[in-house]
Amino acid sequence: MEQRSLQQELEDQFSHVVSRLQSKLFQSDWDIASFAVFFIFIGMILLMVILVLIRCCCCCCCDDERPRRRKVGIENMALEP
């Protein structure tokens, strides 16, 4: 019985905190849009960091096995008279 009341009290406190945060933080549509842009920006930075780490850690060992590129064709050089 006491565990049920404790769980109900925690749920009430959580819903109270969430409602206060919503009323303070997201007062207008501009607030919501700015948070969305901010989190998208942070997400893109984290994605780029992860891709760089994958490239550095996983692809370094594979670079030696590929043949080196060499120029094919004739270089255009200006002919002097």
Backbone as a chain_set.jsonl record, in Angstrom:
{"seq": "MEQRSLQQELEDQFSHVVSRLQSKLFQSDWDIASFAVFFIFIGMILLMVILVLIRCCCCCCCDDERPRRRKVGIENMALEP", "coords": {"N": [[0.827, -1.186, 0.0], [1.937, 1.238, 0.807], [3.959, 1.507, -1.054], [2.531, 1.966, -3.373], [1.395, 4.485, -2.841], [3.733, 5.984, -2.677], [4.67, 5.714, -5.288], [2.593, 7.018, -6.644], [2.901, 9.581, -5.592], [5.444, 10.265, -6.577], [4.861, 10.264, -9.327], [3.052, 12.385, -9.417], [4.704, 14.525, -8.614], [6.558, 14.483, -10.719], [4.917, 15.082, -12.95], [4.14, 17.633, -12.189], [6.6, 19.017, -12.243], [7.227, 18.776, -14.972], [5.087, 20.197, -16.117], [5.598, 22.756, -15.12], [8.079, 23.299, -16.308], [7.329, 23.314, -19.002], [5.646, 25.534, -19.037], [7.425, 27.563, -18.423], [9.687, 27.367, -20.181], [8.843, 26.943, -22.899], [7.323, 29.26, -24.085], [6.501, 30.47, -26.403], [6.061, 30.011, -29.971], [8.465, 30.586, -31.152], [10.355, 29.947, -29.23], [10.165, 27.15, -29.193], [10.953, 26.598, -31.816], [13.581, 27.595, -31.782], [14.823, 25.878, -29.92], [14.55, 23.482, -31.352], [16.152, 24.001, -33.637], [18.61, 24.37, -32.382], [19.076, 21.802, -31.206], [19.124, 20.238, -33.521], [21.396, 21.294, -34.753], [23.399, 20.605, -32.853], [23.128, 17.844, -33.027], [23.962, 17.391, -35.682], [26.646, 18.157, -35.518], [27.609, 16.207, -33.717], [27.143, 13.94, -35.281], [28.946, 14.406, -37.398], [31.376, 14.292, -35.994], [31.349, 11.633, -35.162], [31.444, 10.372, -37.67], [33.987, 11.22, -38.53], [35.598, 9.979, -36.602], [35.051, 7.299, -37.21], [36.122, 7.203, -39.779], [38.832, 7.761, -39.24], [39.579, 5.69, -37.474], [38.764, 3.236, -38.624], [39.309, 3.224, -41.37], [41.977, 3.71, -41.82], [43.662, 1.489, -41.842], [42.924, 0.297, -44.177], [43.766, 1.926, -46.224], [46.375, 1.406, -47.115], [46.233, -0.869, -48.674], [45.024, -0.243, -51.069], [45.73, 0.568, -54.47], [47.996, 3.162, -55.408], [47.043, 6.257, -56.893], [47.825, 7.289, -60.159], [48.901, 9.634, -62.618], [47.319, 9.751, -65.732], [47.83, 10.05, -69.155], [48.824, 12.867, -71.18], [50.759, 15.622, -70.222], [49.828, 18.984, -70.643], [51.899, 21.251, -71.956], [53.148, 24.441, -72.417], [54.435, 25.327, -75.508], [57.503, 26.672, -76.315], [58.664, 29.013, -78.701]], "CA": [[0.0, 0.0, 0.0], [2.811, 2.398, 0.908], [4.678, 1.613, -2.321], [1.576, 2.557, -4.316], [1.289, 5.922, -2.549], [5.013, 6.567, -3.038], [4.688, 5.779, -6.747], [1.653, 8.074, -7.033], [3.505, 10.86, -5.221], [6.504, 10.534, -7.547], [4.22, 10.623, -10.596], [2.504, 13.736, -9.265], [5.814, 15.474, -8.624], [7.101, 14.521, -12.065], [3.993, 15.827, -13.819], [4.203, 19.033, -11.772], [7.855, 19.57, -12.756], [7.103, 18.883, -16.43], [4.17, 21.292, -16.45], [6.281, 24.03, -14.84], [9.08, 23.495, -17.349], [6.648, 23.686, -20.243], [5.112, 26.891, -18.945], [8.531, 28.523, -18.354], [10.603, 27.306, -21.308], [8.214, 27.032, -24.207], [6.251, 30.241, -23.985], [6.036, 30.857, -27.732], [6.512, 29.127, -31.049], [9.875, 30.89, -31.412], [11.142, 29.157, -28.283], [10.181, 25.77, -29.665], [11.77, 26.562, -33.03], [15.0, 27.792, -31.443], [15.302, 24.627, -29.331], [14.666, 22.487, -32.425], [17.334, 24.329, -34.438], [19.78, 24.116, -31.542], [19.313, 20.373, -31.081], [19.519, 19.736, -34.84], [22.784, 21.71, -34.922], [24.225, 19.758, -31.994], [23.078, 16.5, -33.592], [24.795, 17.339, -36.874], [28.047, 18.181, -35.079], [27.92, 14.888, -33.175], [27.205, 13.019, -36.404], [30.213, 14.615, -38.104], [32.461, 13.78, -35.146], [31.301, 10.17, -35.238], [31.939, 9.976, -38.987], [35.44, 11.422, -38.547], [36.197, 8.912, -35.8], [34.962, 6.063, -37.981], [37.088, 7.316, -40.882], [40.196, 7.682, -38.706], [39.859, 4.419, -36.807], [38.488, 2.042, -39.412], [39.766, 3.279, -42.753], [43.432, 3.9, -41.907], [44.302, 0.228, -42.172], [42.547, -0.084, -45.536], [44.377, 2.823, -47.198], [47.626, 0.844, -47.639], [45.961, -1.951, -49.61], [44.582, 0.296, -52.348], [46.835, 1.08, -55.282], [48.12, 4.613, -55.491], [46.618, 6.83, -58.163], [48.879, 7.939, -60.931], [48.361, 10.425, -63.712], [47.23, 9.081, -67.014], [47.71, 11.013, -70.241], [49.95, 13.739, -71.487], [50.641, 16.947, -69.629], [49.851, 20.082, -71.592], [52.952, 22.206, -71.631], [53.242, 25.497, -73.433], [55.634, 25.199, -76.339], [58.173, 27.956, -76.541], [59.261, 29.023, -80.048]], "C": [[0.873, 1.252, 0.0], [3.589, 2.602, -0.392], [3.787, 2.265, -3.371], [1.465, 4.063, -4.088], [2.594, 6.637, -2.898], [5.114, 6.72, -4.554], [3.76, 6.899, -7.238], [2.225, 9.451, -6.718], [4.62, 11.239, -6.196], [5.925, 10.931, -8.906], [3.647, 12.033, -10.541], [3.604, 14.79, -9.301], [6.416, 15.607, -10.026], [6.202, 15.32, -13.007], [3.982, 17.31, -13.466], [5.456, 19.704, -12.324], [7.768, 19.757, -14.265], [6.182, 20.031, -16.812], [4.806, 22.653, -16.169], [7.346, 24.328, -15.88], [8.435, 23.924, -18.662], [6.13, 25.111, -20.179], [6.231, 27.933, -18.913], [9.354, 28.546, -19.64], [9.928, 27.596, -22.642], [7.023, 27.982, -24.162], [5.718, 30.659, -25.343], [6.543, 29.85, -28.759], [7.98, 29.359, -31.372], [10.789, 30.125, -30.469], [11.271, 27.711, -28.746], [11.077, 25.647, -30.895], [13.254, 26.722, -32.712], [15.578, 26.54, -30.783], [15.476, 23.563, -30.4], [15.914, 22.742, -33.262], [18.6, 24.035, -33.649], [20.092, 22.623, -31.463], [19.67, 19.738, -32.42], [20.98, 20.082, -35.1], [23.731, 20.833, -34.106], [24.259, 18.332, -32.537], [23.947, 16.366, -34.823], [26.278, 17.36, -36.507], [28.451, 16.815, -34.53], [28.01, 13.843, -34.285], [28.513, 13.162, -37.171], [31.4, 14.091, -37.301], [32.502, 12.26, -35.203], [31.825, 9.69, -36.585], [33.442, 10.155, -39.104], [36.14, 10.327, -37.748], [36.157, 7.578, -36.535], [35.988, 6.075, -39.102], [38.515, 7.144, -40.357], [40.511, 6.293, -38.158], [39.725, 3.211, -37.723], [39.119, 2.063, -40.795], [41.274, 3.455, -42.883], [44.127, 2.615, -42.318], [44.0, -0.185, -43.61], [43.248, 0.762, -46.588], [45.622, 2.221, -47.835], [47.376, -0.212, -48.706], [45.53, -1.442, -50.981], [45.777, 0.774, -53.157], [46.806, 2.6, -55.331], [47.667, 5.095, -56.858], [47.808, 7.451, -58.872], [48.237, 8.64, -62.108], [48.397, 9.618, -64.999], [47.081, 10.146, -68.082], [48.95, 11.854, -70.371], [49.713, 15.088, -70.833], [50.691, 17.995, -70.729], [50.9, 21.072, -71.138], [53.003, 23.211, -72.763], [54.551, 25.335, -74.185], [56.224, 26.574, -76.568], [58.808, 27.917, -77.929], [60.766, 29.171, -80.048]], "O": [[0.59, 2.212, -0.716], [3.85, 3.738, -0.787], [4.274, 3.052, -4.183], [1.444, 4.833, -5.048], [2.567, 7.775, -3.366], [5.592, 7.742, -5.046], [4.117, 7.642, -8.152], [2.049, 10.388, -7.497], [4.73, 12.399, -6.595], [6.444, 11.835, -9.561], [3.747, 12.787, -11.509], [3.453, 15.828, -9.945], [6.742, 16.71, -10.465], [6.691, 16.146, -13.778], [3.831, 18.155, -14.348], [5.391, 20.83, -12.817], [8.192, 20.79, -14.785], [6.481, 20.769, -17.751], [4.572, 23.605, -16.913], [7.507, 25.476, -16.294], [8.951, 24.804, -19.352], [6.175, 25.825, -21.181], [6.018, 29.071, -19.33], [9.687, 29.62, -20.141], [10.412, 28.417, -23.421], [5.868, 27.557, -24.196], [4.594, 31.154, -25.435], [7.341, 28.964, -28.452], [8.671, 28.442, -31.814], [11.876, 29.702, -30.862], [12.352, 27.125, -28.695], [11.864, 24.707, -31.005], [14.092, 26.05, -33.314], [16.72, 26.176, -31.064], [16.451, 22.812, -30.365], [16.657, 21.809, -33.567], [19.563, 23.502, -34.201], [21.242, 22.22, -31.633], [20.449, 18.785, -32.452], [21.728, 19.251, -35.614], [24.751, 20.373, -34.618], [25.305, 17.682, -32.508], [24.606, 15.342, -35.005], [27.078, 16.654, -37.122], [29.531, 16.319, -34.85], [28.862, 12.957, -34.233], [29.125, 12.164, -37.553], [32.326, 13.512, -37.868], [33.579, 11.669, -35.282], [32.569, 8.711, -36.646], [34.112, 9.324, -39.718], [37.168, 9.806, -38.18], [37.121, 6.813, -36.489], [36.651, 5.068, -39.35], [39.319, 6.448, -40.977], [41.611, 5.783, -38.367], [40.497, 2.26, -37.606], [39.433, 1.004, -41.338], [41.796, 3.352, -43.993], [45.095, 2.658, -43.076], [44.764, -0.95, -44.198], [43.32, 0.352, -47.746], [45.902, 2.504, -49.0], [48.232, -0.429, -49.563], [45.668, -2.166, -51.967], [46.729, 1.322, -52.601], [45.748, 3.229, -55.299], [47.882, 4.42, -57.865], [48.679, 8.058, -58.25], [47.145, 8.27, -62.54], [49.359, 8.913, -65.303], [46.274, 11.062, -67.924], [49.982, 11.589, -69.755], [48.609, 15.631, -70.882], [51.509, 17.9, -71.645], [50.794, 21.659, -70.061], [52.909, 22.847, -73.935], [55.624, 25.223, -73.592], [55.532, 27.512, -76.964], [59.421, 26.917, -78.303], [61.384, 29.194, -81.112]]}, "num_chains": 1, "name": "protein.A"}
